[in-house]
Amino acid sequence: MLSSSALAEAPICVVDDRGRDVCMVKPAQRIAALSPGATELIYAAGAGDKVVAVVSFSDYPEEAKEVTSVGSHTRIDLERLMSLQPDLVLAWGTGNPSEQIALIERLGLTVYYVEPHEFESIARNVENMGILAGTQGQANTEALRFRQGIQALQARYEAAPAIDVFYQIWQEPLMTMNGEHYMSKVVSLCGGVNVFADSPRLIPRLNQEAVLLKNPEAILAGGMGERNAKWLSAWRAFPGLLATQRDNLFFVPPSLIQRPTTRLLEGAEILCQALETARGRR
C-alpha cells in the first residue's frame, strides 16, 4: 500500500481534447482561460476563483468580466499573461495562435487543449478541469446535470418528424456548419436535418442562392448580441422560401448555442422548442 506521502506526490493527470496526457503535481491555483468557452467551462467546474486571466468576450459568468484580460483569442499578450504566473493554461486548439501556445509550453507552463465537438466531450472537459483544479465535487455535479439534460432531450425528440434546417452562424459572409460541428449535433438532437451537413468544410461559406436551393423548412440564427434578431429579416424578402412562408424564422441567443459549454443545454432546449413550433405549422 502506498504511503500518504507517496499518494500526495502522485501526479494529477487527465487527457485533453488533443489526446495528450496533461499532468500536474498539485491542483492548479492560477488558471488562464484563452477562449470565452474555456472560461465558461472552468467556472462551470467550480474553479472560477482560481482564474487569473481571460481573453476578450469572456463575458459569462458575470464575475469573469472582472478578471484580467490578456488580449484576444487570436492574439495573446504573452508578457501580461506570464506576469500573472498561471500554473495551468486552457488553450483553444483551433482558435489560439499555435506559435504562441507552443511558446507558452516552451516557457514551462502546463497547457490543456479545449476543443469539444461532442456533447460527451463538453461534460468530460468539465470533469477534467475539476480534477486539475481540485474541484471535482462541483465539476462532477455539473457534468452529470448536462449529460442528463441532453439525454432527456434525446428521449423526447428521437421520434419527432424530421425538419430540414438551415442554421446561420454569421451574416457577412453567410456561414453555417457541416454535420461534424457540435451545433449540427444539437439540430439532430432536436429532430432537425442540417441541410448543409454534407459540406466538406466545418464552417462553410455560402451565398443566399445556395440556401434558397435547399429550401429549408426552418431557419435559425444568432446575431450580433443576445437579443438582435435582424439577421432573420433578410429571409423575409424571399416569400417563396418554405421557412418564410410558414414564419419558421427563429432566433437563438448566440452565447447559448455557439459556445461548446454546459449552457449549450439551454440553447438546445430553445432550438428544440423552435422546431416543435415549426412542426405545429405544417
Salt bridges, closest charged atoms under 4 A:
ASP16 OD2 - ARG20 NH1 2.55
ASP17 OD1 - ARG124 NH2 3.93
GLU40 OE2 - ARG259 NH1 2.75
GLU40 OE2 - ARG263 NH2 2.78
ASP59 OD1 - ARG259 NH1 3.02
GLU62 OE2 - LYS65 NZ 3.24
GLU99 OE2 - ARG75 NH1 3.26
GLU105 OE2 - ARG20 NH2 2.56
GLU118 OE2 - LYS185 NZ 2.73
GLU120 OE2 - ARG147 NH2 2.72
GLU127 OE2 - ARG147 NH1 2.81
GLU142 OE2 - ARG145 NH2 2.85
GLU217 OE2 - ARG246 NH1 2.85
GLU217 OE2 - ARG282 NE 2.80
ASP247 OD1 - ARG236 NH1 3.10
GLU276 OE1 - ARG279 NH1 2.84
